[in-house]
Amino acid sequence: MSFVARRSEETRKYIFYLFLGLGVTIALITVVIAQLSWRGWVQGLRALLRGEGLLRPSGKSDLRELRPIAGDLRALIRELEAEHRARDEDQVAWTPETLRGILHGELRGDEVIVVSNREPYIHVRQNGSVMVRRPASGLVTALEPIMRACSGTWIAHGGGSADRDVVDKHDRLTVPPPPEKAAYQLRRVWLTEEEESGYYYGFANEGLWPLCHIAHVRPTFRTADWAQYVKVNQAFARAVAEESKSDNPIILVHDYHFALLPRMIRESIPAATVIAFWHIPWPNPEAFAICPWREELLDGMLGSNILGFHTQFHCNNFVDTVERLLEARVDRETFTVTYKGKPTAVRRYPISVEWPPSIAGARPVSACREEVQRRHDLPSSHGIAVGVDRLDYTKGIEERLRAVERLLEIRPEWVGKFSLIQIAAPTRHRIEQYQQYDTRVRALAARINERFTAGGGPPPIILKVEHHEPQQIYEYYRGADVCIVTSLHDGMNLVAKEFVSARDDDRGVLILSQFTGASRELPEALIVNPYDTDQCAAALHMALTMPVADQRGRMRLMRGVIREFNVYRWAGRMLMEAAGMRRRERVLERSV
C-alpha cells in the first residue's frame, strides 16, 4: 500500500473514532438532561461550585486555579436563571408584590429614582387652608402605583401654590399624605416664571407637543424657549445627582419634557442605568426634521440605556429618524442604536393601569349610576356616555361633540333621552391654541344644546370644564353606559383602560379612536375614525343599543387583557431588562 493510501486510511479511521466519541458524549449528555430538571441542573452546578462532587478538593488543597472559572460559572448561572425567569414572565401574576420581588431579587434592592415634570400630589391654598389634589395626568395614573411598590424617590416640578409650605429644608416630603401610609419620597424642583414659561409652555408644549402629534397645529420654536428647556433639564440633572444615594442608581426619565436629561445624567453619574420613556407619539423623520435642535434632542435621548415607546410603530419611527439624522449604528435585528460608542436598546412597552383599581370605598355600579343621575338631574332610563380628557386639541373633543349632534340628527329618538357628560380638565391655559380651543368647545356645546334641548329637558352635552378627583371620575366610569375616546393622535390613552378596569359588572361599551395606542390592545371596543362623524354617530347608537350579552362578551375580553398586561407588568419588564443589562456589564467587567 502506498504512503498516500495509508495516510488516507488513517484519516478515515480518525474521523470515524472522532464522530463515535462525539456521539457517545452527546448520548451521555442527553441521558443526564433527561434525568435532571432545570432547577436540578442549576443546583448541581451550585454544588460543584461549593466544592462538592467533581470540584471537591482533595486533602487541604483549595484549588486556587479553579476559582476564576468558578466565578465565571456563578455569573453564568445567574444569567441563565434570569433568562429562565424572563421566559416564564407570562406565568407571573403581576402585582405590587411581584414588582417589589423583582426590585429586591433581580436588582438586589438597587435604588430607583423617577423623574417627571408632573408631580403626583399638588398642594394648593384654598379658603385659607392647604388642600391636596391629584393632577389629571395619565402619566401620574400609571406611575403612582409603581412608586408605592418600589419605595423610591420621585423628582418633579413643584407648581402648587402651597407646595413650598409642606416640604423640608431639602425640598422633600413623604407621600401619599395622611391618612394613607407613606410609601415613597417626593423631591420638588422649583422653576422661575421665566423658566416655566420657556421650558414648559414654550418649547415642550408649543414646540414638541404639536410636532409629535398629528393634530394639524403648527409647532412654534423659539431660541429663548430652547435656552430655558436646556436650563431646566440641567436643573433636574443636578437634582438627580443630589438625590442619588449610590453611584449606580436606576433612573426612569419620563416624557418629552426631558429629552436632554438622559445624556446629562450619564455625564454626572456614569454608572447609572437610565431608562427613558417617551409617552407621546414619535413622528416620522420628515416631520421631526423641522425641529431646529433635532440632533441635540436625539443626542440627549441616546444617553439612555433603554428607550421606551408605547407601540412598535413609534419605535420604528425613532430608529428611522436616527438613521436619517445622526451618524449612528443601527441594528434592526436587536433594535439597538449605538451612538458615541454606547448602545441604547429601543423597546416597545405599552403602558397600562393598575389591576385591580385601588380606588378606596368604591360604591356598587348601581349606586354610582344613581349618583350620576342625581347630580345631573337625569331620568333613570336616560342614556349616558362619558368622556374624560384634558381640554387639549389632540383629544378630539370637538369631533366627539359633532358625533353627538349627528346622532341626534339621524336618530331623533335619542333627543331628550341621551347625554354626553364631558369632563374636560383645564390645561396649558397660557398657550393661545389652548385658549382658542377652550372657546370653540364651549361654543359648540352651547350651540348643540340650544338646538336639541326641548321643553327644559336634559341637555345632550353636559360640559364640565373643571378639575375632578380620581374618585369622582371612577364613579362616572361605573355609572355610564358608554365611554367615548376620540383622540386624534395618542401614544396610548389610559382613559380607555381605566374605564374597562372600572367595570367589574362586565357592562358598558367603549368607543375608541383608531389613532390611539390602546386600539391595538383592545380590538373588542368599537374602533372608529374620529374624523368620520357619521361613523362615530353610528357607533354611539350601536353602543347605546348593544345587547347585554354582547357587552359582557366584549368587556370580559378587554378586562382579561388589562388584568394580564397591567401597569406592574409594564414597569417590571423595563426593570427586568435593566437588571439584565447590569448583570451583563458586571460579567464583562470581570472578564477584562
N, C-alpha and C positions, 0 to 999 in steps of 0.2 A: 504493500500500500504506500502511495506517495506521501510525502510530508504534508502537502496541502490537504489530501484526503483525510489523513489522521487528525489534523487540526480542525477540519470541518466536523468530523465525528465527535471530537472532544467538545466543540462548541455546542453541538446539538444536545449532548448529554448534560452540559452545564445549564443550558436553558431549560431542559426538562426538569432537572432537580430544583432549579430556582422556582419555577411555576408550581412544582409539587410542594415545596416548602411554603410558598405564599398561600397555596390552597389550604394546607393544614393550619397555618396561622389564622386565616380568615375563618375556618371552621371552628377553631377554638374560641375565637372572639365571639362568634355567633352564639355558641353554646353559653358562654359567660353572660352575654347580654340577655339571652333568653331566661337565665336564672335570676338575674338581678333587675329590680325595678330602677327607675331613675333615682329615687331617693336612696335606695340601697347602694347604687354605684357611687353617689356622692359621699355617703357615709363611709364606704370602703376606702375611697381616696383620702378622706379625712383621717381615717385610721392609719393609713400609710404615712400621712404627713405628721402624725403624732409620734411616729417611730415604731409603730406596730407592724407586724407582717414582714413584707419584703424589706422595708426600710428600718426594721428594728435593729439597733446597734448591737454588736456582739461585745461582750465584756464591758469595758468602760469607755469604749470609743464613742465619740459624739458625732462622727461623720460630718465634720465641718464642711467638707467639699460638697455635700448634698444640700446644704442649707439654702444657697441661692436658687437651686432648682425647686426646692420645696416652696420657697416664697413665690416663685412664678406660678407654681401649681395652685397655691392657695388663691392667688389673684384670678387664675383661670376658672377655678371652681366658683368663686363669687360671680364672675361674669356669666358663667353658664347658668347658675341659679337664677340670676336676674333675667336672663333671656327666657328661661323656662317660665318665670312668673309673668313676663310680658306676654308669652304665648297663651297663658291661662287668663289673660286680662278679661276676656269675655265672660269668664265664670265668676268674676268678682261682683258682689253686690256693693255698689259704690255708695258709701255713707261718709259722714264726718269721721267716724272711727277708722274707715278704710284709708282716708286721706292722712289722718294722724299716723297710722301704721306705716304708710309709705314714707312720710317725713322722717319718722324715727327709725325705720328699718332701712329703706333704700338710701336715705340721705343721712342716716345716723344723727338725726336731730339738728341738721345744719340750719343756720339762720335764714329766715325768709323775710324779705322786705318787698312791699308792694308800693309802686309809685303811680299816682293818677292825678289829674287835675281836680276832679270832683271828689269831695270828701264824703264819707258815709253818713256823717251826722253834722248838722249845721245848727249852731246856737244863735238865736236871734232875740232881740229885745221886743217885747210885745206887751203893751199896757203896763209898763214898769217892771215886768218880770222877764226872766230868761226862759225861752221855750226851745225845745229840741225838735228839729224836723229831719225827716229823711228825704233827700232830694229825688226828683223824678228823673231817674237815670237807669238805663238798662245795665250799664257797667256796674253801678253800685249794687243793683239787684243781684248780679252774678257774683261779684267779688266778696260781698259782706259775709255770706255763709262760709266761704273759703277761709277768710281771715279768722273767723270764730274757731274753725277747725285747726288752723295752723298756729295760732297764738303768736303771730309775728308783729311787724311794725308796718303801719300804713302811712305813707307820706303824701300829703295832699295840700292844695291851696286852701288856706283859711279865709273864707269870704263872708262868713256870717257876721252880723252886726255885734254879736256878743261873743264871738269866737275867742278873742283875746282875754276875755274875763274869766275863762274857765280852764286855761292851760297853766302848767307850772312854769318855772323860770327857764326851762329848756323847750318851751312851746309844745309840750306833750300833755296828753291826758289818756286815761284808760277808758275804753268803750267796750260794749254798749253802756250807756248811762244807767244808773239805778232806775227801777228796782231789778233790772236784769243783771246777771253775773258778768263782771268784767272779763273779757276774753283776749283782747289784744291792745296794742298801743297805737294811738293816732298822733302823728307829728305834723303840725301845721306849719306851712311856709307862707310868709306874708309877702304880698306884692303891693307896690305903689299903684296909684291910679293910672299913671303913665304906662307902667309895665303891664297891668291887666288890660288896658285899652289896646296896646300894640300887640302883645303876645296872644291874648285870648280872643278878644273881639276882632282884632285886625287880622294877623297872619293866619291863625288857626281857623277862624270861622268865617272870614271873608275871603280867605285865600284857599287853604287846604280843603275845607269842608265842601264848597261847591266844586272844586277841582276834582274831587274823588267821587262825587255823586252826580249821576246823570239826571239832573232836575232842571236843566235849562236856566240856571242862574250863573251869570258870568263871574268868575273869580277875580278878586282885586288884590294885587300885590303892590306893597309899598316898602321902600327901603327902610323907613323908620320902623315899620311893624316888624320887619325881619330882624332888625337890631334888638328889639325888645324880646323877640322869640329866642334869640341866641342867649341873651342875658338871663332870661327866666330859666331856660334849660340849664345854664351854668349854676344858678342858684339851687336848683333841685339836685344837681350833681353834688354840690357841697353838702346838702342836707343828707343825701345818701351816705356820703363818706362819714359824716358825723354820727349817723345812726348805726353804722356797721360796727358790730362788736367783734367780728372776726375779719381775717384777711381774705376769706373766700366765701362770702355770703351768696345766696341765691336771690337775685333781684328780678322782679317781674315789673316791667315798664309797660304802661298801658296807654295806648291810643296816640292819635295824631298830634296831640299837644307836645309830645316829647320825642320827636323823630331824631333829634340830635343827642339825646341823653345816653343811649347805649354806648356810643363811642366815648363820651366824656367819662362814663363810669369805668370803662375798660382802661382808660388812661390813669385814673386815680386809684382804682382797685384792680390791678391786672389779673389777680386770681379769681375774681368774681365770676359767677356763672349768670349771664344776663339773658333773660327770656323777654323778648319784646312782642306784644300782641297788638295788632292793628285792628280796631273794632269796626272800622268803616270799610267800604269797598276800596279796592285798588284799581285805578283806571288803566287803560291801555297805554303803551309807550308814547303814542302821538299826543294823547291828552295830557299826560304827566309832563311831557317835554316843554310845555308852555311856561312852567314854573321857572323863574329866573335863578333859583337856588336849588335846582334839581340834583346836581351832583353832591352838594353839601348834605341834602336830606338823605340821599341813598348812602353816602359815607357814614352818616350817623347811625342809620338803621343797621348797617352791616357791621357795626361794632358789637352786635348781639351774638350770642352763641346759637340761639334758636329764635326764629322769627315766625310768628303765627298769624294766620288769617282764618276767616270763617269757612271759606269754600276753596276748592281746588282751582276754580276759575280765577280767583284773586291771586292765588299762589302763582299760577301761570302768567298772569299779567305782570306781577312783580319781577319774576325771572326774565320775562321778555324785556322789561324796562331796563334791568341791569345790563343785559346783553347789548342793548341798543346804546346806552349812555355811559357805561363805565368800562375800563379795562379790567375785567374780572374773568375768572374761570368758572364756568357754569357746568355742573354735572347734572344733566336732566334725569339720569337714572336714579340717583340718590336725592335729587332736589337739594343740592348743596351749592352755595356760592362761595368761592374762595377769593378773598379780596385783601390786599395788603398782607398776604401770607397767612391769613386766618380764615377758617371755614365758618360759614353760617348755614345752619340747616333751616330750610324754608318748609314749613309744615302747615297742614290743614287741621285746625282744632275747632270744630263747630261748638260754639258756646251754648250753654243751656241754663236751666233754672234748678233750684234745689228740689229734691224729692224726698219725702212729701213736703208740701209747703209748711212753713213753720209759723204761720200767722196764729198768734195767740188768741184763744177764745173764739175761734171761728164758729159762726152760727150755722144751723142747717140751711140747705139751699132754699127751702120753702120760707124760712124766716127772712133770709136775705132778699128774696123776691118781694115779700110783703113790705119790707123796709124801703126798697127802691120805689115801689108803687106809692107808698105813703108819702115819701119825700117829694115826689114829683106829681102827686095827685093824679095817678093813672088808674084806670079801671083794672080789675083783676084779670080780665081777658085780653088786655092790651098787649100787642106785640112789642118787644123791647130788643133793640140792638144797642151795643155799647162800642165806642171807640175810645182808646186810651193812648194819648200821644203828647209829646211836647208840641207846642204850636210852631212847627217847623215846616218849611216849604217842601222838604223831601218826604213828608209823611202822607201826602195825598189827601189832606182833609177836604180841600175844595172839590176834588174828584169824588170823594165819598158823599158829600152833600148833594152834588149833582146826581149821583146814583139814586139817592132817596127821592129827589124831585122827579126823576124819570120813572121810578117805581110808582109813584102816586099818579103820574100821567097815564101810564099804560095799565095800571091795576088800581082803578079808583076805589075799589072795595076796601083798600087799606087806608084811605083818608079818614082821619079821626080814630083809627084802630092800630096805629103803629107809630113809634117814635124812636129816633136815634138819640141816645144820650152820648154826646161827645165831650169827653174830659180832655181838655187841652191846657196843659201846664205852660204858663208863660215862660219864655226863654229868650236870651240874647236880645233883650229889648233895645239895646243901644244901636243895633245894626239896622240900617234903613230898610233892607229887604224884609226883615222880620216885622218891622213896624207896618210896612205896606201889606204884608201877608195877614197880619192880625186884622187890619181894617177890611181886607177883602173877605175873609172868613166870616167876620161878624155881619157884614153887609149881605153876604149870600144867605146866611142862616135867617136873617130877618126877612129877606125877600121871599124865601120858600115858606116861612111860617105865615107871612101875610097872605100868601097865595092859597095855602091849603088848610089854614085853621078856620073852621066854620063853627059858628054858634058858640064861641068860647070854649070849645073842646080842647083836648091836649094838643100841643103843637107837635109837628113832625120832627122838629130839630130842637133838642134841649142842649144848648151850648154852655159848658161850664169852664170858662177860662179862669182857672184858679188852681192853687196847689191842693192836692189830695194826699192824705196819708195812705200807706200801703193797706191798712185795714179797710179803709173806705173803698179803695179800688178793688180789693178782693171781694167785697160784698157785691159790687157791680158785676164782676165776672160771674159770680154764683147766681145773681138774680136775673141775668139777661137770657134771652132766647138765642141771641146771635152775638158774636164778636166779629167786627169787621176791621181788617188791616189792609189798607190800600196804599202802602208806601210806593213811591215812585222809584226808589232805589235804596236798599238797606243791606248792611253787612249780614245781619241775622234777623233781627226784630224779635225781642223776647216777650212782647205783649202776647203774641200768638201762643207761645209756650206757657206763659203764666195762665192764660185763660184755660187751656187744656188741663194743666195741673190742678186748677181750682175746681174742676167739675168732677168731683168724686161720685156724683149721681149718674155719670155717663150720659148726660144730656147736654144739649146746646150744640150749635153749629158754628164752625169757624170759616169765615170768608177771608181768603189770604191772597195777597198780591204775588204774582209770579216773579216779581223783581226783588223778593226777599230771600235771604239765605234759608230761612225757615221753610220755604215752599219745597225745597229739595228733601227735607226730612219728614214733612207732614203732607204727603200727597192725598191723604183722605179728606183734607179740607177742601172747600170749594175754591179752586185756584182760578184767579181772574186777572185780566189785564186792566189796571185801574184807569187807563186812558180810554177804555171801551165802556162808555156809560151804559149802553143797553145791556151789555153782558153783566155788569155789576148789578144793575137793577133786576135782571133775571135771576142772578144768584141770590139776591135778597129775598125775592119771592119764593124761590126754591127752599131757602133756609127756613123761612117762616112757616112753610107748609110741609116740611120734611117729616115723614112718619117717625114715631118714637123708636121703632126697631132700627131704622136706618141711622138715626142719630147715635144710638148706642153702639152699633157696629163700627161706625167711623171713630167715635170718641174712644172706644176701648183700644183700638189700634194705635191711635195717636198717644194715648196715655201710656201704652206699653213702650213706645219709642222713648218718651221723655223719662219714664222710670229707669230704663236701661242706660240711656245716654244723658245723664243729669249733670249738673254743674260740678259735682265732685269728680266725676269721670273726666270732664274737660280739664280740670286743674291737675288731676292725678296723672293723666297722660303726659302733660308738659313736665311735671316734676319727675316722672319716671325717665323721660328722655334726658332730662338734665342730670339725673343720677347716673345714667349710663355713660354720658359724656365724661363725667367726673371720674368714674371708675377707669375708663379707657385712658384718660390723661395720667392717672396715677400709675397704671401699668407701664405706660410709655416712659414716664419719668424714671421708674426703677430700672428699665431696660437700657437706659442711656449710660 
